[in-house]
Structures are given as C-alpha cells and as structure tokens.
C-alpha cells in the first residue's frame, strides 16, 4: 500500500524530500535555496509561485505591487543563505481579459525590485488563460567564499536573533513590500556571526522550528519580552483582539532574518552589530526538543508552530 502523505504543507514537503534522491553535488530540499555545484562554484536556486486570491488580490493591490512582491520573496530566500542574487526567470499565467495591462504593470514591479538588487531578468514564459494571475519567479545567486548559510547548523547554547520587528504584515499591506535583507545577511556572515539562518516568511514560531528540525531536533526558548513587535501588529491587535505577541510570532511575511550565533559571540554582536544591521536577541537554542516561550517571571510554556501553512491557511494572504 502507498505511504500516506502527512497533513499540511510541511508534511507534504517532507514526503517529497524522502522520495527525492539527494543531489550528487550540492544540497537539495530543506533550505531556503537549493545549492548546485557547477565546476566547483556553489550556485543558489530558489523559486516561489504567487497566486491571486492566495498571496495577493490583484484587483485591490495592482500588478506593480504583485511584481515587487514576487521578486522580493525570492531575494529574501537568497538572503537567508547569505548569498548574492544574480539572475531571474519569470513564468506568468495572465488573466486573458487584461493580459497586456497586467503584464506591463507586473514587469514594472519585477524590474524595479530586480534593479535595486542587481538582478538581471534573463527569460521566462508567458501564458494567458481564463483563470486568475499566477506568477512564478526562479532566482539564481551565488554563495560567497564562506559558503551558504544553512538551517542545519544551530548548536545548543546558540543565541537566537531576528533583524527587525515582527507581526501585522497583512494589516496594512506590508506583505506586498518585502525588504529583503541581502546586505544585512552578507554583513553578518562576513563578521562570522551566523551559524544557522532562515528568512521569516511563515512566522517566527514556524520558521525557527525549521531550524530546530534541520539541526537534529533541537529546541529553543524564546523570551516573550524580547520579541520585537511591529507597530502594525499592535494596530492589528486592536482591530481583532488577538494579542500583539501572537501576531509577532505567527503572522509571517515579515521577511526579516532569523539566525543563531555562537554563545561566546552573542553579547558582543548584540552590543555592536555590523553597520546598518538591526538586531534583537530573542532566545536561546537548547537540547530539549520543541519551542517554549519564557514569560517575564521565568515561567515556560510550550509554543506551538502556528505560522502560515499553504495547506491550512486562509484563502488569501
């Protein structure tokens, strides 16, 4: 009998991973980018597909914003590997009735973001159909001489950092304006500060969980008072009654970086981060598996991974 596929997006990804041969040269499924070796050089490859009604609403957001987001989310994946983005190809399924207009605006948004980060648009595929807009961007980059940063390198005792305030990205459309932390990732990596790293696309509670899983089933303690909360999360909390901290932990699409740093370097890193980099020390990697939240009085409570899951999440971001 065929092996059942576990529920949820990450259960499906794990099933695919277990049924896919590992590449003979490079790194496959399990990080923000695949790593493929060509003639001894490490090339980073990532792809994200965005769909109208799921990741954006074309009628409300406009095609330029969609283009900026489609390029930005891929740039954020390359940043999570401390890589340098280089080339992109784009595939689109355009709504037939407004194909030319949508394509023009989409291209403007894609080019604007690509140009900011020195990325060349080198090709793709264009289709039109009777369905909604679908955009898929594949981005290629290169690792530095220090090699790509991976999710699997966290160690017990590491400090956990994030590069900015979290939560509320959907409330005022900030999820459409990602600011990929490419320069910040390179500066941190050059300073020798990073062990494991990931970008915060699905929420801290989920994305940090991926680091823990890939690092051999470790755990982490997050200090509730240390989690930086975005003003949008506070405003969202006033509107929906959900605590701001819950938004910061679970909303996702902040596109900040979450990384671990060796304990003996964490204090100096927090006191004097690389120029242009904002850092918030939010927790510690521990041996006991699972995420726990530590309150101001020291009480520990289990922290469930309640970030975004495409198989379970709402019908639109």
C-alpha positions as CSV (number, residue, x, y, z in Angstrom):
1,X,0.0,0.0,0.0
2,X,1.2,3.5,-0.8
3,X,2.7,5.5,2.1
4,X,0.2,8.1,3.2
5,X,1.2,11.8,2.8
6,X,1.3,13.6,6.2
7,X,-1.2,16.5,6.5
8,X,-0.1,20.2,6.0
9,X,2.3,21.9,3.7
10,X,5.4,20.8,5.6
11,X,4.2,17.3,5.9
12,X,3.9,17.2,2.1
13,X,7.4,18.8,1.7
14,X,8.9,16.2,4.0
15,X,7.2,13.4,2.0
16,X,8.6,14.8,-1.3
17,X,12.0,15.1,0.3
18,X,12.0,11.5,1.4
19,X,11.0,10.3,-2.1
20,X,13.5,12.5,-3.9
21,X,17.2,11.4,-4.4
22,X,19.7,13.7,-2.9
23,X,21.9,15.5,-5.5
24,X,25.3,14.1,-6.0
25,X,26.8,17.6,-6.0
26,X,25.2,20.3,-3.8
27,X,22.3,20.5,-1.4
28,X,18.7,19.7,-2.2
29,X,15.4,20.1,-0.4
30,X,15.5,21.5,3.2
31,X,16.8,25.1,3.0
32,X,15.6,28.4,1.6
33,X,17.6,27.7,-1.6
34,X,18.9,24.6,-3.3
35,X,22.7,24.6,-3.7
36,X,24.0,23.3,-7.0
37,X,27.7,22.9,-7.8
38,X,28.9,23.9,-11.2
39,X,32.7,23.5,-11.8
40,X,33.4,23.9,-8.1
41,X,31.2,27.0,-7.7
42,X,28.1,27.0,-5.4
43,X,25.0,28.3,-7.2
44,X,21.9,29.1,-5.2
45,X,18.5,28.3,-6.8
46,X,15.1,29.2,-5.4
47,X,11.5,29.5,-6.8
48,X,8.3,31.0,-5.4
49,X,4.9,30.9,-7.0
50,X,2.3,33.6,-6.1
51,X,-1.5,33.3,-6.9
52,X,-4.2,35.8,-7.0
53,X,-6.6,35.2,-4.1
54,X,-3.9,33.4,-2.1
55,X,-0.8,35.7,-1.8
56,X,-2.3,38.9,-3.2
57,X,-5.5,40.4,-4.5
58,X,-4.8,41.8,-8.0
59,X,-7.9,44.0,-8.2
60,X,-7.0,45.7,-4.9
61,X,-3.2,45.6,-4.9
62,X,-2.4,46.2,-8.6
63,X,0.1,44.4,-10.8
64,X,3.1,46.6,-9.9
65,X,2.8,45.6,-6.2
66,X,2.5,41.9,-7.2
67,X,5.7,42.2,-9.3
68,X,7.6,43.7,-6.4
69,X,6.5,41.0,-4.0
70,X,7.2,38.2,-6.4
71,X,10.8,39.3,-6.8
72,X,11.2,40.3,-3.2
73,X,10.2,37.0,-1.7
74,X,12.8,35.2,-3.8
75,X,15.5,37.7,-2.9
76,X,14.7,37.1,0.7
77,X,15.4,33.3,0.2
78,X,18.9,34.1,-1.2
79,X,19.5,36.5,1.7
80,X,18.7,33.6,4.1
81,X,21.6,31.7,2.6
82,X,23.9,34.7,2.8
83,X,24.2,34.7,-0.9
84,X,24.4,37.3,-3.7
85,X,21.4,37.3,-6.1
86,X,22.3,37.4,-9.8
87,X,19.7,36.2,-12.4
88,X,15.9,35.5,-12.6
89,X,13.4,33.9,-14.9
90,X,9.7,34.6,-14.6
91,X,6.7,32.5,-15.7
92,X,3.2,34.0,-15.7
93,X,-0.3,32.9,-16.3
94,X,-2.1,36.2,-17.2
95,X,-5.8,36.8,-17.0
96,X,-6.9,36.8,-20.6
97,X,-9.2,39.8,-20.5
98,X,-6.5,42.2,-19.2
99,X,-3.3,40.3,-20.2
100,X,-1.3,43.2,-21.7
101,X,-2.2,45.7,-19.0
102,X,-1.4,43.3,-16.2
103,X,1.9,42.2,-17.9
104,X,3.1,45.8,-18.2
105,X,2.5,46.6,-14.5
106,X,3.9,43.3,-13.4
107,X,7.0,43.8,-15.4
108,X,7.5,47.3,-13.9
109,X,7.3,45.9,-10.4
110,X,9.6,43.0,-11.1
111,X,12.2,45.2,-12.8
112,X,12.1,47.9,-10.1
113,X,13.0,45.3,-7.4
114,X,15.4,43.4,-9.5
115,X,17.3,46.6,-10.4
116,X,17.6,47.6,-6.8
117,X,19.5,44.3,-6.0
118,X,21.5,44.0,-9.2
119,X,19.4,41.1,-10.6
120,X,19.2,40.5,-14.4
121,X,15.9,39.2,-15.8
122,X,17.1,36.7,-18.4
123,X,14.0,34.9,-19.6
124,X,10.8,33.1,-18.7
125,X,7.4,32.0,-20.1
126,X,4.2,34.0,-20.7
127,X,0.7,32.5,-21.0
128,X,-2.8,33.8,-20.8
129,X,-5.9,31.9,-19.6
130,X,-9.4,32.3,-18.2
131,X,-8.2,32.0,-14.6
132,X,-6.6,34.4,-12.2
133,X,-3.0,35.8,-12.3
134,X,-0.3,33.3,-11.3
135,X,3.4,34.4,-11.1
136,X,6.4,32.2,-10.6
137,X,9.9,33.6,-10.2
138,X,13.0,31.4,-10.2
139,X,16.1,33.2,-8.9
140,X,19.7,32.2,-9.1
141,X,22.5,33.5,-7.0
142,X,26.0,32.7,-5.8
143,X,27.4,31.8,-2.5
144,X,30.3,33.8,-1.1
145,X,33.7,32.2,-0.4
146,X,32.5,31.4,3.1
147,X,29.8,29.1,1.6
148,X,26.0,29.2,2.0
149,X,24.4,29.5,5.4
150,X,22.1,26.6,6.2
151,X,19.3,25.9,8.5
152,X,21.0,22.8,9.9
153,X,23.9,24.5,11.7
154,X,22.4,25.6,15.0
155,X,24.0,24.3,18.2
156,X,23.0,24.1,21.8
157,X,23.7,27.3,23.6
158,X,23.5,29.5,20.5
159,X,21.7,32.8,20.8
160,X,18.7,33.4,18.5
161,X,18.4,36.8,16.8
162,X,16.0,38.5,14.4
163,X,16.8,41.5,12.3
164,X,13.6,43.6,12.9
165,X,10.1,43.9,14.4
166,X,7.6,41.3,13.6
167,X,3.8,40.8,13.0
168,X,0.9,42.6,11.4
169,X,2.3,42.3,7.8
170,X,-1.1,41.8,6.3
171,X,-2.9,44.6,8.2
172,X,-1.7,47.4,6.0
173,X,-0.3,45.6,3.1
174,X,3.3,45.4,4.3
175,X,3.5,41.9,3.0
176,X,3.4,43.4,-0.5
177,X,6.5,45.4,0.2
178,X,9.2,43.0,1.3
179,X,12.6,44.5,2.1
180,X,15.0,41.5,1.5
181,X,17.9,41.6,4.0
182,X,20.5,40.8,1.4
183,X,23.1,43.4,2.6
184,X,22.4,42.6,6.2
185,X,22.9,38.8,5.7
186,X,26.2,39.4,3.9
187,X,27.4,41.8,6.6
188,X,26.5,39.3,9.4
189,X,28.2,36.4,7.5
190,X,31.3,38.4,6.9
191,X,31.5,39.2,10.6
192,X,31.5,35.5,11.3
193,X,28.3,35.9,13.3
194,X,26.0,33.3,11.7
195,X,25.6,29.6,12.3
196,X,22.0,28.7,11.0
197,X,19.7,31.2,9.2
198,X,16.3,31.4,7.7
199,X,14.0,34.2,6.5
200,X,10.7,34.8,8.3
201,X,8.1,34.2,5.7
202,X,5.8,31.9,7.6
203,X,6.2,33.3,11.1
204,X,8.8,33.0,13.8
205,X,7.1,30.1,15.5
206,X,7.2,28.1,12.3
207,X,10.4,29.2,10.7
208,X,12.5,28.8,13.8
209,X,11.0,25.4,14.1
210,X,12.5,24.5,10.7
211,X,16.0,25.4,12.0
212,X,15.4,23.2,15.1
213,X,14.3,20.3,12.9
214,X,17.1,20.6,10.4
215,X,19.6,20.9,13.2
216,X,18.9,17.5,14.6
217,X,15.7,18.0,16.6
218,X,16.9,20.7,19.0
219,X,14.7,23.1,21.0
220,X,14.6,26.8,21.7
221,X,13.4,29.1,24.5
222,X,12.0,32.4,23.3
223,X,11.8,35.3,25.8
224,X,8.4,36.9,25.3
225,X,9.6,40.3,26.4
226,X,12.4,40.3,23.9
227,X,10.4,39.6,20.8
228,X,10.2,42.9,18.8
229,X,6.7,43.7,17.9
230,X,5.9,45.8,14.8
231,X,3.5,48.8,15.2
232,X,1.3,47.1,12.6
233,X,0.9,44.1,14.9
234,X,-0.2,46.4,17.7
235,X,-2.8,48.1,15.5
236,X,-3.9,44.7,14.2
237,X,-4.4,43.5,17.7
238,X,-6.6,46.5,18.5
239,X,-8.7,45.5,15.5
240,X,-9.1,41.8,16.0
241,X,-8.4,41.3,19.7
242,X,-5.5,38.8,19.2
243,X,-2.5,39.7,21.4
244,X,0.3,41.6,19.6
245,X,2.8,38.9,20.6
246,X,0.7,36.3,18.9
247,X,0.8,38.3,15.7
248,X,4.5,38.8,16.0
249,X,5.1,35.1,16.5
250,X,2.7,33.7,13.9
251,X,1.7,36.2,11.2
252,X,4.6,35.7,8.8
253,X,5.6,37.6,5.7
254,X,7.9,39.9,7.7
255,X,10.9,38.8,5.6
256,X,13.3,39.6,8.4
257,X,16.1,37.1,9.1
258,X,16.2,34.7,12.0
259,X,19.6,33.3,12.8
260,X,21.6,31.6,15.5
261,X,25.0,32.8,16.7
262,X,27.6,31.1,19.0
263,X,27.1,31.9,22.7
264,X,30.6,33.3,23.1
265,X,30.0,35.9,20.3
266,X,26.4,36.8,21.1
267,X,27.0,39.5,23.7
268,X,29.4,41.5,21.5
269,X,27.2,41.0,18.4
270,X,24.2,42.4,20.3
271,X,26.2,45.3,21.6
272,X,27.9,46.1,18.3
273,X,26.2,44.7,15.2
274,X,27.6,45.3,11.8
275,X,27.0,48.7,10.4
276,X,23.4,49.1,9.0
277,X,22.1,45.9,10.8
278,X,19.4,46.0,13.4
279,X,19.4,43.1,15.8
280,X,17.1,41.7,18.5
281,X,18.3,38.8,20.7
282,X,15.1,36.8,21.3
283,X,16.1,33.5,22.8
284,X,18.5,30.5,23.1
285,X,18.9,27.1,21.5
286,X,18.5,24.3,24.0
287,X,18.9,20.5,23.8
288,X,15.3,19.5,24.8
289,X,13.2,19.4,21.5
290,X,10.4,21.9,21.0
291,X,9.8,25.6,21.2
292,X,9.0,27.2,24.6
293,X,8.0,30.7,25.5
294,X,9.5,32.2,28.7
295,X,7.5,34.9,30.4
296,X,8.9,37.8,32.4
297,X,8.6,35.7,35.6
298,X,10.6,32.8,34.1
299,X,7.6,30.6,33.5
300,X,8.0,28.3,30.4
301,X,5.0,27.3,28.2
302,X,5.0,25.3,25.0
303,X,4.9,27.4,21.9
304,X,3.1,25.8,19.0
305,X,4.1,26.4,15.4
306,X,1.1,28.5,14.2
307,X,2.7,30.3,11.3
308,X,1.3,30.2,7.8
309,X,0.7,26.8,6.1
310,X,-0.5,26.8,2.5
311,X,-2.5,23.6,3.0
312,X,-4.3,25.0,6.1
313,X,-4.1,28.8,5.9
314,X,-6.7,31.3,4.9
315,X,-7.8,31.8,1.3
316,X,-5.6,34.9,0.8
317,X,-2.5,36.4,2.4
